[in-house]
Amino acid sequence: MKRTVNASRVAEGIVALLLALCLLWLLVTRVYLNYVTPRTLPYLYFAVVALLSISAFNLIRMFEVAHIHRYTQVLALLIPLALLTASITEKGLWSAPLIPAADAAYEGSALANEPYTMQTPAYAGRILHGYDADGQTITVAQEETYFWLTEIYNNPAPFLNYTIHTMGQVMKDPKYFSADCFSPTRKLMTCCVADLYTIGFKCQYADAQSLAEDAWVSVTGRLQMVDLEEYQELRLVVDQIEPCAAPTDPYVYSF
C-alpha cells in the first residue's frame, strides 16, 4: 500500500513547532517582559516543552492513515501564533538581540552605597540600594522604582531634602499636573500588560512644558514638601534633567 501523508497531523505539528519557537525566542531575548511579569517564566518554558511534545507527537505520526482530517487543533494553535506574531511586528520587537545589552543604570558606584531596609509594613525588611545617608542622596535603581516610591510616600519625613536620582518617561497631562510640573514615570506590572499602572515622582520644573511627552529622561532633584494654597504636597524640585536611553526592561514590578 502506498504511504500517504496525513495533512492534519503535519499541519498541527508544524504550527505547534512554530509557536514553540516563537515562545522560545521571546524567552531568550527577554521580549516576553513586554507582555507578562518574570514570575511567568517557568510556565512559559513549560508551554514550550508542551508544544514541542505536541509537534513531535504529530510529526512522528505524519503517515498515519485517517479517513477524517480534523483541523480544529491546528486552528487553536494558529490563532495565538498569528496574534503574537502580529503584536511583535507592530511593536517592532523582532529585531531584539539574543543577548540584551547590560543596562548602565544598574551599574556604577552610586548603587554600591549602604543598603536601606524598608519600613513600610507590607515590605518591612526588604533591602533597597543606592542609599547614602551621609550625602543625603538616593539613586533609584530601575528595578527598585516601585519600592522607593512606596517607602518615600509612605513616610516622607526621613527623606526630606534628600537629593533623588531617578528616570522615566515624561508625563505632563494637564489633568494631573500644573504647567510647572511633570512626572518621570514607569509602568508598573502586577501580572500582565492588562493591569499596567503608571507610577513616578511628581516633579516641579519651571521648563516642564518644554519636555517632550513620553521622552525618556534622567532627573536629579531635591525632595521637598511644597506649600500650596490649601495643603502641602510632596515634590521633587528638579535641579538637573537630561535625556536618557530607555531601560532594558520595559516595566517595573511589585515583587
CORNORRA-V930574 format. One record per run of one state. SS is the DSSP state (H for helix, E for strand, L for the rest). FROM is the first residue (numbers start at 0). LEN is the number of residues. If there is no record, write none. Layout:
# CORNORRA-V930574
[[SS:FROM:LEN] [SS:FROM:LEN]]
This chain:
# CORNORRA-V930574
[[L:0:6] [H:6:22] [L:28:2] [H:30:4] [L:34:1] [E:35:1] [L:36:1] [H:37:23] [L:60:11] [H:71:20] [L:91:12] [H:103:3] [L:106:2] [H:108:4] [L:112:3] [E:115:2] [L:117:3] [H:120:3] [L:123:3] [E:126:2] [L:128:2] [E:130:2] [L:132:4] [E:136:3] [L:139:2] [H:141:13] [L:154:1] [H:155:4] [L:159:3] [E:162:9] [L:171:9] [E:180:9] [L:189:2] [E:191:1] [H:192:3] [L:195:1] [E:196:3] [L:199:2] [E:201:3] [L:204:3] [H:207:3] [L:210:5] [E:215:12] [L:227:4] [E:231:12] [L:243:8] [E:251:2] [L:253:2]]
